[in-house]
Amino acid sequence: MDQPLETLRYLIEHRLGREAKVIEKLAAKPFSTLTTLVTQVYDDVDASLHDYAQLSLLAHLVKLKQELRTQSVGEGDKQRWQLL
């Protein structure tokens, strides 16, 4: 890796930008499922990759939950998320 610090900064900025998009979409549509959110939060990613993106989205939501910024109800495909 030629420029590790710049690469790291880019990755952090990208993740924080994606997190901001998660918050924005949850604010607009509370009690969303992962399936609904992934199409909105990852609208810049080819739909064939949404199954993988859903895992990243879940990581964002769990992080926000640990920070007491989101909560979920239900389980599995019926799990819904909202901002606190």
C-alpha positions as CSV (number, residue, x, y, z in Angstrom):
1,M,0.0,0.0,0.0
2,D,1.6,3.2,-1.2
3,Q,-0.3,5.7,1.0
4,P,-1.7,3.9,4.1
5,L,-2.7,7.1,5.9
6,E,-4.7,8.5,3.0
7,T,-6.3,5.1,2.4
8,L,-7.3,4.9,6.0
9,R,-8.7,8.4,6.0
10,Y,-10.7,7.6,2.9
11,L,-12.1,4.5,4.5
12,I,-13.1,6.2,7.7
13,E,-14.7,9.1,5.8
14,H,-16.6,6.6,3.6
15,R,-17.9,4.7,6.6
16,L,-19.0,7.8,8.4
17,G,-20.7,9.0,5.2
18,R,-22.5,5.7,5.0
19,E,-23.5,5.9,8.6
20,A,-24.9,9.4,8.0
21,K,-27.0,8.0,5.2
22,V,-28.3,5.2,7.4
23,I,-29.4,7.8,9.9
24,E,-31.0,10.0,7.2
25,K,-33.0,7.1,5.8
26,L,-34.1,5.9,9.2
27,A,-35.3,9.4,10.1
28,A,-37.3,9.5,6.9
29,K,-38.8,6.1,7.3
30,P,-38.8,4.7,10.8
31,F,-39.4,1.0,11.5
32,S,-37.7,0.0,8.3
33,T,-36.4,-3.6,7.7
34,L,-32.9,-4.3,6.4
35,T,-34.4,-5.2,3.0
36,T,-36.0,-1.8,2.7
37,L,-33.0,0.1,4.1
38,V,-30.4,-1.6,2.0
39,T,-32.0,-0.4,-1.3
40,Q,-32.1,3.2,0.0
41,V,-28.7,3.4,1.9
42,Y,-26.8,1.5,-0.9
43,D,-28.6,3.0,-3.9
44,D,-25.1,3.7,-5.3
45,V,-24.2,0.0,-5.2
46,D,-25.3,-2.6,-7.8
47,A,-28.3,-4.5,-6.6
48,S,-26.5,-7.8,-7.1
49,L,-24.3,-6.8,-4.2
50,H,-27.1,-5.8,-1.8
51,D,-27.0,-9.2,0.1
52,Y,-23.4,-8.3,1.0
53,A,-24.3,-4.7,1.7
54,Q,-27.0,-5.8,4.0
55,L,-24.3,-7.3,6.3
56,S,-22.5,-3.9,6.4
57,L,-25.8,-2.1,7.0
58,L,-26.5,-4.4,9.9
59,A,-23.1,-3.6,11.4
60,H,-23.9,0.1,11.2
61,L,-27.3,-0.5,12.9
62,V,-25.7,-2.6,15.7
63,K,-23.1,0.1,16.3
64,L,-25.7,2.8,16.5
65,K,-27.7,0.5,18.8
66,Q,-24.7,0.2,21.1
67,E,-24.5,3.9,21.1
68,L,-28.2,4.1,22.1
69,R,-29.0,5.8,18.8
70,T,-31.3,3.1,17.3
71,Q,-33.4,0.3,18.5
72,S,-35.0,-2.7,16.8
73,V,-38.2,-4.7,17.3
74,G,-38.8,-8.2,16.0
75,E,-36.3,-10.7,14.6
76,G,-35.0,-12.1,11.3
77,D,-36.8,-10.8,8.2
78,K,-39.4,-9.0,10.4
79,Q,-36.8,-7.0,12.4
80,R,-37.5,-3.3,12.1
81,W,-35.2,-0.4,13.0
82,Q,-35.8,3.1,14.2
83,L,-33.8,6.0,15.6
84,L,-34.0,6.9,19.2
